[in-house]
Amino acid sequence: MRGRLLALGAALALTVSLAACAPQAPTSPTTDAGTTGGASAGTGPSDKTLSVGTTTDVVNFNPVLGNSRTDSWVTNLMYPHLLSISDTGSKEPNVATDWGYVDDTTGFYEIRDDLVWSDGTPLTAKDVAWTLNAVKKDEAPGTFFGQLGNLDTATAVSDTRVELTLSQPDSSIIEEIGFWGVVVPQHVFEPKGSIATFANDGKDGGWVGLGPFIMSDFQVGQHYTLKRVDSYPLVDGGVPGPAEVVYRVYPDVNTEILALQSGEIDVIANALPPTQVEKLRSTAGLQVIEAAGLGYAHMVYNMDNADLAKTEVRQALAHAADYEAIRTVVLQGQAVSTGSSALMPVLKDYYDDSITEYEYDPEQARSLMEKAGYTAGADGMFPLEFRLIYSLQDAVTSQWAQMVKDSAATAGIKITLQGSERNTYLAQTNEGDYDIYAGNFAIMDDPVTNFALSYLPGGAINYTHVDDPELNALIEKGMVTFDKDDKIAVMRDANKIVHEQVYDNIMYTQNLFFAASDKWTGFVSKPSELLSIVNPLSLASATPVE
């Protein structure tokens, strides 16, 4: 089984400092509506515009194709997900009120009966089933399609019940489809032909959605404006708070911070650089809101490179990075070690504390390079060079990439840095155009799914390009194991292989911090930068403080 090929889901995760401690749900004082900073409660729907800063444009308005954070932030306000997520990765109701398995190869969702598309057409189980089948049939590239490898067909058996026939048992697919997949209106998308090629850019009469807001107009490089819908039952009171939400595009997070301080915007969608957290927390007129971290920062070594295909070289690189210094200097102590483990401490049932972090040891790195057959020159450097790519919009990774380069040089390994604009970086990643990939995954909530997508051949985030038969067998066993204790044991064994072979170098995990004007209240924090305080429930719940 080589199921569920997930396209890139991008972003960071952030936490407290003590090594080996799991990230915790935010513990700052909150108002009843879920904000920090002590703002008083709002008064319901208003005539105010809520302005949000972002650092990238929308690439795809079609929500099944989106591959950037801004794509998700904007389209999530128009198209619903079946399930939501908690701070520990467990799934929660959204459009679906119940979900699970009829048997090992049949899953189901029960959905709400009170949701209506913005053109007045009711949402039914037919929309859900059609969306799933269309994404599968047309192979629409993106996160959603990545979950559907074991889906045979989806059927609306009533107006509120969808049943999924699976090609083989899959113990994670129902929750993962529910969380990552969106629902689109069949009556709008089906006449456009392939769901994989429909631009959904509003040029043929505008947008039809089902969220708290609907797109009204946009100008690339400038703004994306969404108007409030009349009824949105998923928010308390049934009507979103802001009259409209406007995403404004800025070149970087520092420019966003200046815009927030001047009152030009009300919220920064991007996570704050660690160095800015305490400064903004103490700035009058602002509030800092914490979101739990369910992802990690990591480096991946492309095994299509003959040098990096050698285990000793990957191990040498793993021992040539000073992780504690990175967490202390760059993350300001706001991150914790995962023990170089893909099973993060926050996933407490799966976490295995016998897996320990790669020790920073330049001499051991040199010894491993020599074992791999390389001899250092008179300058102490080995005769090879690796290109490390990262996103220039990611201020944190930009800083620690330089530290990785410097510490690797101490071990005699030359690394050149190539920072690119985010969408260019994503394209390089998808094309395998790198030796070392440095980046972040926003939400790694299900170990079986994460491993299938990260380490199985063809997995859409298999950036190491690994194909290890023993690891493949364990992941595939985990996918058909429904007993949780048995599944945990299988995935821990798989994780030991990933760690020993350095198929992934997980560096830290963290809780994230976001800034907003204290003239707004009601934000509802959700885990990761992908959701944070710009998730649909949060922006629909926001109201101006009187």
C-alpha positions as CSV (number, residue, x, y, z in Angstrom):
1,M,0.0,0.0,0.0
2,R,1.4,3.4,-1.0
3,G,-1.5,5.6,0.0
4,R,-2.2,9.2,0.7
5,L,0.3,11.4,-1.1
6,L,0.1,14.7,0.6
7,A,1.3,17.9,-1.0
8,L,3.2,20.4,1.1
9,G,1.4,21.7,4.1
10,A,3.7,24.5,5.3
11,A,4.5,26.4,8.4
12,L,6.1,26.2,11.8
13,A,5.3,25.1,15.4
14,L,6.6,26.8,18.6
15,T,7.1,25.9,22.3
16,V,8.6,26.5,25.6
17,S,12.3,25.8,26.4
18,L,12.9,22.8,28.6
19,A,14.3,19.9,26.5
20,A,12.1,16.8,26.3
21,C,9.0,18.7,27.5
22,A,6.0,18.4,25.3
23,P,4.4,21.6,24.0
24,Q,1.3,22.4,26.0
25,A,-1.9,24.2,25.2
26,P,-1.6,27.9,25.8
27,T,-2.0,28.9,29.4
28,S,-2.1,32.7,29.2
29,P,-5.2,34.3,30.7
30,T,-8.0,34.4,28.2
31,T,-11.3,36.1,27.8
32,D,-14.5,34.1,27.4
33,A,-14.1,34.4,23.6
34,G,-10.6,33.0,23.7
35,T,-8.3,36.0,23.4
36,T,-5.3,36.9,25.5
37,G,-4.5,40.4,26.6
38,G,-7.6,41.1,28.6
39,A,-9.7,42.9,26.0
40,S,-13.3,43.3,26.9
41,A,-16.1,41.4,25.1
42,G,-17.5,42.7,21.8
43,T,-21.1,43.3,21.1
44,G,-21.8,41.1,18.0
45,P,-21.9,41.9,14.3
46,S,-20.4,45.3,13.4
47,D,-19.9,47.6,10.4
48,K,-16.1,47.4,10.9
49,T,-13.5,46.0,8.6
50,L,-10.9,43.6,10.0
51,S,-7.6,44.0,8.2
52,V,-5.1,41.1,8.2
53,G,-1.5,41.2,7.1
54,T,0.1,38.4,5.0
55,T,3.5,38.1,3.2
56,T,2.3,36.2,0.1
57,D,-0.3,36.4,-2.5
58,V,-3.0,33.8,-3.2
59,V,-1.7,31.2,-5.8
60,N,-4.9,29.2,-6.1
61,F,-8.5,30.3,-5.3
62,N,-9.6,26.7,-5.9
63,P,-9.4,25.3,-2.3
64,V,-8.5,21.7,-3.4
65,L,-5.3,23.0,-5.1
66,G,-4.0,25.6,-2.6
67,N,-0.4,25.1,-1.6
68,S,0.5,28.3,0.3
69,R,-0.5,29.6,3.7
70,T,-2.3,32.6,2.1
71,D,-4.3,30.2,-0.1
72,S,-5.5,28.4,2.9
73,W,-6.1,31.5,5.0
74,V,-8.3,33.0,2.3
75,T,-10.1,29.9,0.9
76,N,-10.8,28.5,4.4
77,L,-13.1,31.6,4.9
78,M,-15.2,30.5,1.9
79,Y,-15.1,26.6,1.9
80,P,-15.7,24.4,4.9
81,H,-13.9,21.5,6.3
82,L,-15.7,18.5,7.7
83,L,-13.7,18.5,11.0
84,S,-11.7,20.8,13.1
85,I,-8.7,20.1,15.4
86,S,-7.7,20.5,19.1
87,D,-4.4,21.6,20.6
88,T,-3.4,17.9,20.9
89,G,-4.3,16.9,17.4
90,S,-7.6,15.2,18.2
91,K,-10.4,15.9,15.7
92,E,-13.5,18.0,16.6
93,P,-16.9,18.5,14.8
94,N,-17.4,21.2,12.2
95,V,-19.6,20.4,9.2
96,A,-19.6,16.8,10.3
97,T,-21.2,16.0,13.6
98,D,-20.2,12.3,13.7
99,W,-17.7,10.2,11.9
100,G,-16.0,6.8,12.0
101,Y,-16.0,3.3,10.5
102,V,-18.9,0.9,9.7
103,D,-16.2,-1.8,9.1
104,D,-12.5,-1.8,8.2
105,T,-13.2,-0.8,4.6
106,T,-16.2,1.5,5.1
107,G,-16.1,4.9,6.7
108,F,-18.8,7.5,7.2
109,Y,-19.6,11.2,8.0
110,E,-22.9,12.5,9.4
111,I,-23.2,16.2,8.5
112,R,-25.2,19.2,9.7
113,D,-28.5,20.0,8.0
114,D,-28.5,23.8,8.5
115,L,-25.8,24.9,6.2
116,V,-26.5,26.9,2.9
117,W,-24.1,28.0,0.1
118,S,-23.9,31.7,-0.4
119,D,-26.3,31.5,-3.4
120,G,-29.0,30.0,-1.2
121,T,-28.5,26.3,-2.2
122,P,-28.4,23.9,0.8
123,L,-25.2,21.9,1.4
124,T,-26.0,18.2,1.5
125,A,-24.1,15.0,1.6
126,K,-24.1,15.0,-2.2
127,D,-21.7,18.0,-2.2
128,V,-19.3,16.1,0.1
129,A,-19.4,12.9,-1.9
130,W,-19.0,14.7,-5.2
131,T,-16.0,16.7,-3.9
132,L,-14.3,13.5,-2.7
133,N,-14.9,11.6,-5.9
134,A,-13.9,14.6,-8.1
135,V,-10.6,15.2,-6.4
136,K,-9.8,11.5,-6.5
137,K,-10.8,11.1,-10.2
138,D,-9.1,14.2,-11.5
139,E,-6.0,13.8,-9.3
140,A,-6.2,17.4,-8.2
141,P,-2.7,18.0,-6.8
142,G,-2.7,19.3,-3.3
143,T,-3.0,18.3,0.4
144,F,-6.6,17.0,-0.1
145,F,-5.7,14.6,-2.9
146,G,-2.9,13.3,-0.8
147,Q,-5.4,11.8,1.7
148,L,-7.4,9.8,-0.9
149,G,-5.0,7.0,-1.9
150,N,-7.2,4.4,-0.3
151,L,-10.6,5.9,-1.2
152,D,-12.5,3.9,-3.8
153,T,-15.7,5.9,-3.9
154,A,-17.9,8.2,-1.7
155,T,-21.7,7.9,-1.7
156,A,-24.4,10.1,-0.3
157,V,-26.7,7.6,1.3
158,S,-29.0,10.4,2.6
159,D,-29.0,14.2,2.7
160,T,-26.8,14.1,5.8
161,R,-24.8,10.9,5.6
162,V,-21.8,10.1,3.4
163,E,-20.2,6.6,3.3
164,L,-16.7,6.0,1.9
165,T,-15.8,2.7,0.4
166,L,-12.1,2.0,0.9
167,S,-9.9,-0.1,-1.4
168,Q,-8.2,-1.6,1.7
169,P,-8.3,-1.0,5.4
170,D,-7.0,2.4,6.5
171,S,-7.1,3.3,10.2
172,S,-6.5,7.1,9.7
173,I,-8.2,8.1,6.5
174,I,-11.5,9.2,7.9
175,E,-10.2,11.7,10.4
176,E,-7.5,12.9,8.0
177,I,-9.8,13.5,5.1
178,G,-12.2,15.2,7.5
179,F,-9.6,17.6,8.7
180,W,-7.6,18.3,5.5
181,G,-10.3,18.1,2.9
182,V,-12.7,20.8,2.0
183,V,-16.2,20.7,0.6
184,V,-17.1,22.6,-2.6
185,P,-20.5,23.2,-4.2
186,Q,-21.2,20.5,-6.7
187,H,-23.6,22.7,-8.7
188,V,-20.9,25.3,-9.2
189,F,-17.8,23.2,-9.7
190,E,-19.1,20.2,-11.7
191,P,-20.1,22.3,-14.8
192,K,-16.6,23.7,-15.0
193,G,-15.1,20.3,-15.9
194,S,-12.0,19.0,-14.1
195,I,-11.8,20.1,-10.5
196,A,-8.0,20.0,-10.9
197,T,-8.0,22.8,-13.6
198,F,-10.9,25.0,-12.5
199,A,-9.3,28.3,-11.5
200,N,-12.3,29.5,-9.4
201,D,-10.9,33.0,-9.7
202,G,-14.3,34.8,-9.8
203,K,-14.0,35.8,-13.5
204,D,-17.2,34.0,-14.4
205,G,-19.6,35.8,-12.0
206,G,-18.0,35.7,-8.6
207,W,-17.6,33.0,-6.0
208,V,-20.1,30.7,-4.3
209,G,-18.9,29.5,-0.9
210,L,-20.0,28.4,2.5
211,G,-18.0,30.2,5.2
212,P,-18.3,33.3,7.3
213,F,-17.1,35.5,4.4
214,I,-17.1,35.5,0.6
215,M,-14.6,37.0,-1.8
216,S,-15.7,40.3,-3.3
217,D,-12.6,41.6,-5.1
218,F,-8.8,41.4,-5.0
219,Q,-5.7,43.0,-6.5
220,V,-2.6,40.9,-6.7
221,G,0.2,42.2,-4.5
222,Q,-2.2,44.5,-2.7
223,H,-5.3,43.1,-1.1
224,Y,-8.0,40.3,-1.0
225,T,-11.3,41.6,0.3
226,L,-14.1,39.2,1.6
227,K,-17.6,40.3,2.6
228,R,-19.6,38.9,5.5
229,V,-22.3,36.4,4.7
230,D,-25.8,36.9,6.2
231,S,-25.9,33.6,8.1
232,Y,-23.1,31.3,9.4
233,P,-24.4,28.8,12.0
234,L,-20.9,27.6,12.9
235,V,-20.3,30.8,14.9
236,D,-22.1,31.9,18.1
237,G,-25.0,34.1,17.2
238,G,-25.1,32.9,13.6
239,V,-23.6,36.1,12.1
240,P,-19.9,36.9,11.7
241,G,-18.6,39.9,13.6
242,P,-16.6,41.9,11.0
243,A,-18.5,43.4,8.1
244,E,-15.6,42.4,5.9
245,V,-12.1,40.9,6.2
246,V,-9.3,42.3,4.1
247,Y,-6.0,40.5,3.6
248,R,-3.2,43.0,2.8
249,V,0.1,41.9,1.3
250,Y,3.4,43.0,2.8
251,P,7.0,42.1,1.8
252,D,7.9,40.6,5.2
253,V,6.8,40.1,8.8
254,N,8.7,43.2,10.0
255,T,6.8,45.4,7.6
256,E,3.6,43.8,8.9
257,I,4.6,44.6,12.5
258,L,5.1,48.3,11.5
259,A,1.7,48.3,9.8
260,L,0.1,46.8,13.0
261,Q,1.7,49.4,15.2
262,S,0.5,52.2,13.0
263,G,-3.1,50.9,12.9
264,E,-2.9,50.1,9.2
265,I,-3.9,46.4,9.9
266,D,-5.5,44.8,12.9
267,V,-4.0,41.3,12.8
268,I,-0.7,39.7,11.6
269,A,-1.5,36.3,10.1
270,N,2.2,35.2,10.2
271,A,3.7,33.9,13.4
272,L,5.9,36.5,15.2
273,P,9.7,36.1,15.1
274,P,10.7,35.0,18.6
275,T,12.7,38.2,19.2
276,Q,9.5,40.2,18.8
277,V,7.2,38.4,21.1
278,E,8.0,40.1,24.4
279,K,8.5,43.5,22.8
280,L,5.0,43.4,21.3
281,R,3.5,41.8,24.4
282,S,4.5,45.0,26.2
283,T,3.4,47.4,23.5
284,A,0.4,49.5,24.3
285,G,-2.6,48.9,22.0
286,L,-1.5,45.4,21.1
287,Q,-2.3,41.8,22.3
288,V,-0.2,38.7,21.8
289,I,-2.1,35.5,21.4
290,E,-0.5,32.0,21.6
291,A,-1.3,29.0,19.4
292,A,-0.3,25.4,20.2
293,G,2.3,23.8,18.0
294,L,1.5,20.5,16.2
295,G,4.4,20.7,13.7
296,Y,8.1,20.9,13.6
297,A,11.1,22.5,11.9
298,H,13.5,20.1,10.2
299,M,16.2,19.5,7.6
300,V,15.9,16.9,4.9
301,Y,18.8,15.5,2.9
302,N,18.0,14.6,-0.8
303,M,19.1,11.0,-1.4
304,D,19.0,11.6,-5.2
305,N,22.4,13.2,-4.5
306,A,24.9,10.3,-4.5
307,D,26.8,11.7,-1.6
308,L,23.7,12.2,0.5
309,A,22.6,8.7,-0.4
310,K,25.3,7.5,2.0
311,T,24.0,7.0,5.5
312,E,27.3,8.2,7.1
313,V,27.1,11.5,5.3
314,R,23.6,12.1,6.5
315,Q,24.6,11.2,10.0
316,A,27.6,13.5,9.7
317,L,25.4,16.4,8.8
318,A,23.1,15.5,11.7
319,H,26.0,15.8,14.1
320,A,27.3,19.0,12.5
321,A,24.3,21.1,13.6
322,D,24.2,22.8,17.1
323,Y,20.5,22.4,17.9
324,E,20.6,23.7,21.4
325,A,22.3,26.9,20.2
326,I,19.7,27.3,17.5
327,R,16.9,27.0,20.0
328,T,18.6,29.4,22.5
329,V,19.8,32.1,20.1
330,V,17.3,32.1,17.3
331,L,14.2,30.8,19.1
332,Q,14.9,32.8,22.3
333,G,14.2,29.6,24.3
334,Q,10.7,29.4,22.9
335,A,11.3,25.9,21.3
336,V,11.9,22.4,22.6
337,S,13.8,19.4,21.3
338,T,11.8,16.5,19.9
339,G,14.8,14.2,20.6
340,S,15.4,14.3,16.8
341,S,12.2,12.3,16.7
342,A,9.3,12.5,14.2
343,L,7.0,11.4,17.0
344,M,6.9,14.7,18.8
345,P,6.3,15.0,22.6
346,V,2.9,16.6,22.0
347,L,1.8,13.3,20.6
348,K,2.2,11.8,24.0
349,D,0.8,8.4,23.3
350,Y,3.3,7.8,20.5
351,Y,6.3,9.7,21.9
352,D,9.3,7.5,22.7
353,D,11.9,9.1,25.0
354,S,14.5,6.5,24.2
355,I,15.0,8.3,20.9
356,T,17.5,11.1,21.7
357,E,18.6,14.2,19.9
358,Y,21.6,14.0,17.5
359,E,24.6,15.3,19.5
360,Y,26.4,18.3,18.1
361,D,29.9,16.8,17.7
362,P,32.0,18.2,14.8
363,E,34.7,15.6,15.4
364,Q,32.2,12.7,15.2
365,A,30.9,14.3,12.0
366,R,34.5,14.3,10.6
367,S,34.9,10.7,11.5
368,L,31.7,9.7,9.8
369,M,32.8,11.6,6.6
370,E,36.0,9.7,6.6
371,K,34.1,6.4,7.1
372,A,32.1,7.3,4.1
373,G,35.3,7.5,2.1
374,Y,36.1,11.2,2.0
375,T,39.4,12.9,2.9
376,A,39.7,16.5,4.1
377,G,42.1,18.8,2.3
378,A,44.8,20.9,3.8
379,D,42.2,23.5,4.7
380,G,40.3,20.9,6.7
381,M,37.3,20.9,4.3
382,F,36.0,17.7,2.6
383,P,35.8,17.8,-1.3
384,L,32.0,18.2,-1.6
385,E,29.4,20.9,-1.2
386,F,25.7,20.9,-0.5
387,R,23.0,23.6,-1.4
388,L,20.5,24.3,1.3
389,I,17.2,26.0,0.3
390,Y,14.9,27.9,2.6
391,S,12.1,30.6,2.3
392,L,13.2,34.2,2.7
393,Q,9.7,34.9,4.2
394,D,10.6,32.6,7.1
395,A,12.7,34.8,9.3
396,V,13.4,32.1,11.9
397,T,14.7,29.5,9.3
398,S,16.7,32.2,7.6
399,Q,18.6,32.8,10.8
400,W,19.2,29.2,11.8
401,A,20.2,28.2,8.2
402,Q,23.3,30.5,8.6
403,M,24.1,28.8,11.9
404,V,23.9,25.4,10.2
405,K,26.2,26.5,7.5
406,D,28.7,27.8,10.1
407,S,28.7,24.7,12.3
408,A,28.9,22.4,9.3
409,A,32.1,24.3,8.2
410,T,33.6,23.5,11.6
411,A,33.1,19.8,10.7
412,G,34.7,20.3,7.3
413,I,31.4,20.2,5.3
414,K,30.7,23.1,3.0
415,I,27.0,24.3,2.7
416,T,25.9,27.1,0.4
417,L,22.6,28.9,1.3
418,Q,19.9,29.6,-1.3
419,G,17.0,31.7,0.1
420,S,14.1,32.3,-2.2
421,E,10.7,34.0,-2.3
422,R,8.3,31.5,-0.7
423,N,6.4,30.4,-3.9
424,T,9.8,29.9,-5.6
425,Y,11.0,27.9,-2.6
426,L,7.8,25.7,-2.7
427,A,8.4,25.1,-6.4
428,Q,12.0,24.0,-5.8
429,T,10.8,21.7,-3.0
430,N,8.2,20.0,-5.2
431,E,10.7,19.6,-8.0
432,G,13.4,18.2,-5.8
433,D,15.7,21.1,-6.7
434,Y,17.9,21.0,-3.6
435,D,20.5,19.1,-1.7
436,I,19.2,20.1,1.8
437,Y,15.7,21.3,2.4
438,A,15.1,23.5,5.5
439,G,11.6,24.3,6.5
440,N,8.6,23.5,8.6
441,F,5.5,21.4,8.6
442,A,2.5,23.1,10.2
443,I,0.4,20.2,11.5
444,M,1.7,16.7,11.8
445,D,-1.2,15.3,13.7
446,D,-1.4,11.7,12.8
447,P,1.8,9.6,12.9
448,V,0.6,6.9,10.4
449,T,-0.4,9.6,7.9
450,N,2.7,11.7,8.5
451,F,5.0,8.7,8.0
452,A,3.2,7.5,4.9
453,L,3.5,10.9,3.3
454,S,7.0,11.7,4.4
455,Y,8.8,8.4,3.9
456,L,6.9,6.1,1.5
457,P,8.0,6.2,-2.1
458,G,5.9,8.7,-3.9
459,G,4.8,10.4,-0.7
460,A,4.3,14.0,-1.6
461,I,6.4,15.3,1.3
462,N,9.0,12.6,1.0
463,Y,11.7,15.2,0.5
464,T,14.5,12.7,1.3
465,H,13.3,10.6,-1.6
466,V,13.7,7.5,0.6
467,D,12.6,4.0,-0.3
468,D,13.5,1.7,2.5
469,P,11.7,-1.7,2.3
470,E,11.8,-2.3,6.1
471,L,10.4,1.2,6.8
472,N,7.8,0.8,4.1
473,A,6.5,-2.4,5.6
474,L,6.2,-0.9,9.0
475,I,4.3,2.1,7.8
476,E,2.0,0.0,5.7
477,K,1.3,-2.2,8.7
478,G,0.5,0.8,10.8
479,M,-2.0,1.9,8.2
480,V,-4.1,-1.3,8.5
481,T,-3.7,-1.6,12.3
482,F,-6.8,-0.4,14.1
483,D,-5.8,-1.3,17.7
484,K,-4.2,1.8,19.1
485,D,-1.6,0.0,21.3
486,D,-0.5,-2.2,18.4
487,K,-0.3,0.9,16.1
488,I,1.9,2.8,18.6
489,A,4.3,-0.1,18.8
490,V,4.6,-0.3,15.0
491,M,5.1,3.4,14.6
492,R,7.8,3.5,17.3
493,D,9.7,0.8,15.4
494,A,9.3,2.9,12.2
495,N,10.5,6.0,14.0
496,K,13.7,4.2,15.1
497,I,14.6,3.5,11.5
498,V,14.0,7.2,10.5
499,H,16.2,8.4,13.3
500,E,19.0,5.9,12.8
501,Q,19.1,6.5,9.0
502,V,18.5,10.2,9.3
503,Y,15.7,10.2,6.8
504,D,14.5,13.3,8.6
505,N,16.3,15.7,10.9
506,I,13.7,17.1,13.2
507,M,15.2,20.0,15.1
508,Y,12.5,21.5,17.4
509,T,8.8,22.1,17.9
510,Q,7.3,25.3,19.3
511,N,4.1,27.1,20.2
512,L,3.5,30.1,18.1
513,F,2.6,33.7,18.9
514,F,0.5,36.1,17.0
515,A,-0.1,39.8,17.3
516,A,-3.4,41.8,17.0
517,S,-4.8,45.1,17.9
518,D,-6.5,45.2,21.3
519,K,-9.3,47.1,19.6
520,W,-10.7,43.7,18.5
521,T,-11.7,40.8,20.8
522,G,-13.1,37.3,20.4
523,F,-10.2,35.6,18.5
524,V,-10.3,31.8,18.9
525,S,-6.8,30.3,18.8
526,K,-6.3,27.0,16.9
527,P,-3.0,25.1,16.6
528,S,-0.3,26.0,14.0
529,E,0.4,28.9,11.8
530,L,-1.9,27.3,9.2
531,L,-4.9,28.0,11.6
532,S,-3.7,30.3,14.4
533,I,-6.1,33.2,15.0
534,V,-7.0,33.6,11.3
535,N,-9.1,30.4,11.2
536,P,-12.7,30.8,10.1
537,L,-14.2,30.5,13.6
538,S,-11.7,33.0,14.9
539,L,-12.3,35.8,12.3
540,A,-16.0,35.2,12.4
541,S,-16.0,35.5,16.2
542,A,-13.9,38.7,16.2
543,T,-15.7,41.9,17.2
544,P,-14.5,45.5,17.8
545,V,-14.1,46.5,21.5
546,E,-16.4,49.4,22.4
